Amino acid sequence: MGTQEPYPIDVEAIREDFPILDRKIGGDATTPGEGPTDDAPLVYLDNAATSHTPEPVVEAIADYYRGYNSNVHRGIHQLSQEASVAYEEAHDRVAEFIGADGREEILFTANTTASVNLVAYAWGLDALGPGDSVVLTEMEHHASLVTWQQIAKKTGAEVRYARVDDDGTLDMDHAADLIDDTTEMVSVVHVSNTLGAINPVRRLADLAHDHGARIFVDGAQSVPTRPVDVTDLDADFLAFSGHKMCGPTGIGVLYGKEHLLAEMDPFLYGGEMIRRVTYEESTWEDLPWKFEAGTPPIEQGIALATAVDYLDDVGMENVRAHEDLLAEYAYDQLTAFDDVTVYGPPGDDRGGLVAFNLDGVHAHDLSSILNERGVAVRAGDHCTQPLHDKLGIAASARASFYIYNTVEEIDALVDAVDAARQLFA
Ligand SMILES: Cc1ncc(COP(=O)(O)O)c(C=O)c1O
């Protein structure tokens, strides 16, 4: 794809692929998809929660249901074979996208949360016990924080939290102190969905490995927005969600190093994941199918591969450059208001999102004023309640950007925040 000033990518052409961006916002929100057509144009800045879906991905889903909808792996008939080939090749495509060695290392799950739970249960229940530690950071999403917390309770392991500094970045000295020979797992968010901080995953992986521990990387916000290569990161596990990267909901990915997955027992048992079953015993399919029990997310997996193709056409370096441009611009504009607090590191050193508060105004009130102007942001704790507690706030508003967002849309956000300032002054 070409480029378009001031962007590293052709945003105008990209926007054409997302008809939802033409939506108008206003009126009765109880009828999905049917707002009045003469109200505010949609300014969608909630991409860290869920991104939109380009036409080629919508078409891949429709093609599947119109052309070869069928269950995979079991059938000899042609539709089943076509679905099986497309579904299995989708694993290869995702493997290539993140630098994995092959489909054996790519498990399709429901979402990032399911991927963390898979490792926590299938690996953690066996591997952890009293005297062991799991090291997290204070900025973890509940998907990993709650999961490891609960597995630690079941196994008697200790959970340790590496500190977040006042500047919203990880205190690496503290992390290095916490990771020791008791540590079995380091689980870290790559790009924080609240602070925008980008964590030094490779350094953490080296620290973990020096102590014989494994590293789990929560890539929910990094894989959609920047090049991520599991080999460069030396990640043992990496999780992400299709719906944050132009793909459909209902599909997540768990990458795991092949030898680690091979050593683990299955998480879910049932059909599709077995090789031979008797009344007494069962044996398991090869990777990755050993971890995909029951009918898998077939159409979602196939569509995720199309989403990956789409992002690769844009170019992940370009996606990152676009995110950087918008994040820095939004950070500068919002911090220019002396009654607005933006959380996390400076604009030129963060992922493509800004969480912020306007003095004296609850984030929910702020976001409903923004919504009246068509600006969609998220308000709440963004599944990081302990981090919000640490910041001394109950909630924040979060604007998050993707490949179709423009500088003008950030101006619309800033104007709407300014309108809220006047209203509550
Ligand atoms: C950093 C991070 N981790 C995990 C998740 C959970 O993703 P999902 O809801 O798709 O499981 C999210 C989603 O908001 C996230 O931002």
PDBQT file of the ligand as one rigid body, heavy atoms in Angstrom, charges set to zero:
ROOT
HETATM    1  C1  LIG A 501      -3.141  -6.318  27.572  1.00  0.00    +0.000 C 
HETATM    2  C2  LIG A 501      -4.367  -7.154  27.437  1.00  0.00    +0.000 A 
HETATM    3  N1  LIG A 501      -4.335  -8.430  27.832  1.00  0.00    +0.000 NA
HETATM    4  C3  LIG A 501      -5.392  -9.238  27.714  1.00  0.00    +0.000 A 
HETATM    5  C4  LIG A 501      -6.575  -8.781  27.194  1.00  0.00    +0.000 A 
HETATM    6  C5  LIG A 501      -7.735  -9.725  27.102  1.00  0.00    +0.000 C 
HETATM    7  O1  LIG A 501      -8.110  -9.920  25.788  1.00  0.00    +0.000 OA
HETATM    8  P1  LIG A 501      -9.427 -10.791  25.476  1.00  0.00    +0.000 P 
HETATM    9  O2  LIG A 501     -10.555 -10.070  26.139  1.00  0.00    +0.000 OA
HETATM   10  O3  LIG A 501      -9.527 -10.780  23.993  1.00  0.00    +0.000 OA
HETATM   11  O4  LIG A 501      -9.195 -12.116  26.069  1.00  0.00    +0.000 OA
HETATM   12  C6  LIG A 501      -6.663  -7.471  26.775  1.00  0.00    +0.000 A 
HETATM   13  C7  LIG A 501      -7.949  -6.951  26.238  1.00  0.00    +0.000 C 
HETATM   14  O5  LIG A 501      -8.397  -5.896  26.514  1.00  0.00    +0.000 OA
HETATM   15  C8  LIG A 501      -5.536  -6.628  26.896  1.00  0.00    +0.000 A 
HETATM   16  O6  LIG A 501      -5.569  -5.349  26.526  1.00  0.00    +0.000 OA
ENDROOT
TORSDOF 0
